[in-house]
Amino acid sequence: MTQKQTSRTTRRKAGSYTIHDVAALAGVSSITVSRYFNSPEKVSVALRERLREIIDRIGYVPSQVAGGLASGHGRVVCAVMQNIASATFADLVKGMTDELQASGLQLLLANAQYSQELEEQAIRTFVGWHPTALILTRHDHTPAAEAMLRALNIPVIEAWGLVPGRPFHQVGFPHIETGAILARHFLEQGATRIRFVMSQTTEDFRARQRAQGYAQAMTGAGLEADVQIIPEDDEFEAGAIGIEGCHGYLYIPSPKP
């Protein structure tokens, strides 16, 4: 490489380099550079060292979009959360991140705030990234989102619910039945005054489903259902307020999420 070429290379921004530039600097083919990133064990140790030195020196970063177009999918898994601030969802995110990183994949997140429209927007954006898989935290999507999902040729996982007849993988539980199980458990202990407390987050459809199951169990036992909505958005704070001044009741906070 001439001094003029070296100077020009040094001045270029890292984001402007392509895989062809790396190949030219190393004196190998672009396919070899691609193999270095995707299957490094197929590249000799000496060549790996030379490529790593060049990549570190120029700050080259492979294009995930280009790689996704070439292979049909990228190295990312996309997830649309309903409430990313929820402590329970935070545990889910950590678990997904740990497992995906162990497989060489990265997690991209979007927060839908319990909105079907925001979820649809996130799905539309994520599909453009050619993800390896898509994780959703609801099953009732807009018609447009449902059409997009059914057209995808990647795993689609619907978490936190369990609805018969869905065409996608599901990891979750039926929320109406969960609410009923909670109530029946304490009814079997002899409790007759059981209050179900939930936050004022009206968009949290799963909490409403659990309250519905609780009410059905109470009515089925010949008792009055008592669902109390606390004017708080945070579930833990709502539970704490619900406990205060609650005398003679067996208190059931709405479990999250």
C-alpha positions, 0 to 999 in steps of 0.5 A, a space after each residue: 500500500 502506498 503512503 497516499 493510500 494509507 493516508 486516505 485509509 486513515 482519514 476514512 470514517 469507520 462506518 464507511 468501510 465495506 467488507 470489500 475494503 477489508 478484503 482488499 487490505 488483507 489481500 483475500 476475497 470478500 467471502 473469506 472475510 465473511 467466513 471470518 465473522 460467521 465461521 472463524 474456525 474455517 479460517 487459519 489462525 494466521 489469517 484470523 490474526 491479520 484480519 483482526 489487526 486490520 479490522 481493529 485498525 480501521 474500526 470496521 463493523 459488519 453491516 447487520 442489514 447486509 448480512 441479513 439480506 444475504 443470509 435471509 435473516 440477521 443475528 438479532 432476535 426482536 421482542 415487543 414488550 407491553 411494559 418494559 418498566 415492569 419488574 417482571 418483564 425486566 426479568 424476562 428481558 434478562 433471561 432472553 438476553 443471557 440465553 441469546 448471547 450464549 448463542 451469538 445473538 443480540 436482543 432488540 426491544 420495543 415497548 408497546 405500552 399495551 397498545 396494539 398500534 404501537 406493537 404493529 409499528 414495532 413489528 413492521 420495523 423489526 421485520 425490516 431487520 430480518 430477525 432470526 425470531 420474533 417474541 411478542 407479549 400478547 396474542 391479540 394483534 391488529 389485523 395488519 400485524 397478524 397478516 405480517 406475522 403469518 407471512 413470516 418464515 421465522 419462529 414467532 413466539 407469543 409469551 405470557 398467554 396461552 390461547 388455543 388455536 394460535 398458529 405460533 409458539 406460545 409460552 405462558 398460561 391462561 390468565 382467566 384460569 389463573 385468577 380462578 385458581 387463586 380464588 379457589 385456593 383460598 376458598 378451600 382454606 375457608 376464606 369467605 371475604 377475598 378482595 382482588 386488587 389491581 392498578 388503574 392501568 386499564 390497558 393491562 388486559 391480562 390483569 382484567 382477565 385474572 380479575 374475571 377468573 377470580 370473580 367467576 370463582 367467587 360467584 360460583 362459590 355463592 360469594 360476592 366478588 370484590 375487585 378494587 381498582 387502586 388509582 396507581 399505575 405501579 402494581 406494587 404501590 397499588 397492592 400496598 395501598 390496597 392492604 392499608 385499612 383492609 380488615 377482615 379480608 384475605 387480600 389477593 393482589 393482581 400478580 404481574 404482568 
